[in-house]
């Protein structure tokens, strides 16, 4: 099964863009890391980055048969109803990811118009957030059939 990894505007500059916020890992390094982790669980990863909203929408529509989507929409997070509507229309399970914690940054970054059409949102864990997003998506796609990152799925009981 194929999973899409889509990164929005300016994420092609990772590694050099505001390393104090985004770290020094490049987008290529992140894509390799996630592709390797996906392959270990029997999935393939199709990576795409674009600075243009229409390019992202075109890519999603062209790959509507994918099993799921991991998306870092970048600045489009906060105002792209077009990307939001595309994800909703395709009915593709999606996880939104951000390297930084958008809720600890400027107020305008606190709103996501994308997350309401996603399974969930992961932010603030740096590059590792992409792996968390992958595992969450795989767990959703496979249900209880796959071993998950969750160590114990039993309810907590006091002694």
N, C-alpha and C positions, 0 to 999 in steps of 0.2 A: 504494500500500500504506500502511496505517495503522500507526503506531508509538504505543504508549502511553507517557506520561511520568507516573509516579505518585510523589508525595511524601507521606511519612508525617507523624506528629505533630510539631507545633510549627514545621514548615517554612513555614507560612503567616506566621510572624513574621520571616522573613528580611528583612534590611535594618535591623531594630531589635534583634533578639535577638543578644546577644554578638557585636557586630561585630568584635571582636578575633579571634574564632574563625571566624565565618562570613562576614565581610565586610559590606558595606553594600548589596549588590545584593538587590533584592526577588525573591520567587518569580515574580511577574508578569514581571519583566525577564528572568529565566532562561527562563521558558516562551516568551516572544517570541523570544529569541535562538535557542533550540533549534528552534522551529517554523520560523523563517526558514532556518536551516541545513538542516533536513529538506526543506523545500520546494525549495531549490536543487538537491536531489538526487532530486526526484520523489516524495517521501514526504509524507504528512500526519501531523500530530501531534495526539493527543488527550490533553489534560492533565487531571490530577485530583489533588487534595490532600484528605486526610482525617486527622483526629486519632484516629479510631476504627478498630480492627483489622477489625471486621466490615464497615465501609463499604469498606475497601480490597479485601477479599475479594469482596464483592458486585460492585464495579466490575470487577475482573479477570474474574470469571465472566461478567458481562454483555457483556464485550468480548473474549471468547475467540477471536474470529475475527481479531484483530489479528495483524500479521506479527511483532511483537516488543514487548519491554518494556524501558524504562529505569526503574529503581526506586531511590529513596532512601527506604528504610524508616524512617529516623530511629531512634529508640530501639527500634523493633520488630526492628531488625537483630539484636539480641543475644538475643532470646528468643521471637520469634513463629514457633513451629512451624506455626501455622495459615496464615500467609502463605506460609511455605516450602512447605508441602504443597499449597497452591493453585497456586503457580507450577509445581511439579513435576507436578501432576495435569493442568494445562492444556498441558503440553509446549510452552510458548511460549518461544522464545529470549529470554533476559533478561540485562541487564547491571546490576549493582549499582553505585551511585555514592554517594560521600560528599564533601562540600565539604572537610571537615577530614581530616587523616590520623588515622584512628581508632586506629592502632597507636602514635601518639605521645601519646595521651591516657590517661585513666584505664584501669586494667587491665580493668575490666568491659567496656570498649568494644572490646577486642581480639578478641572472638569474634563471628563472624557465623554465624548459623544459616541465613541466606539464600544466602550465596555458593556453597555446595555445589550448589545447583540452578540456578546462573547460568553463563553463558559465562565471566564474569570479573567482577572488582571493580576499580573505579577510585576512589582516594581521595587526598586531600591536594593536589589541584590547583585548589581553589577552584571558582568557577563554570565555569571551563574544563573541568573534569571531566565536565560534562554533554555538552559537545561531543565530548570524547574517547569517551564512552559511546555517543553517537549514531553516530559514525564507525565504532566497533568493531562495533556492531550492524548497520549498513548493510553493512559489509564482509562480515560473516558471512552476511547474507541474500542478498547478490548474488554472493558468491564473487569470482572473479577478473574478473567482467564489468565491474565499476565501477572507476574510478580511486580509489585509496585514499589515506589519509594517509601510508602508507608510501612513502618516497622511492625505495627500492631494495629489490626483493624477491629480488635475486640473492644467493647465499651470498658471504660475505666471502672474498676471496683475497688473500694477501700478494703483494707485488711480487717 
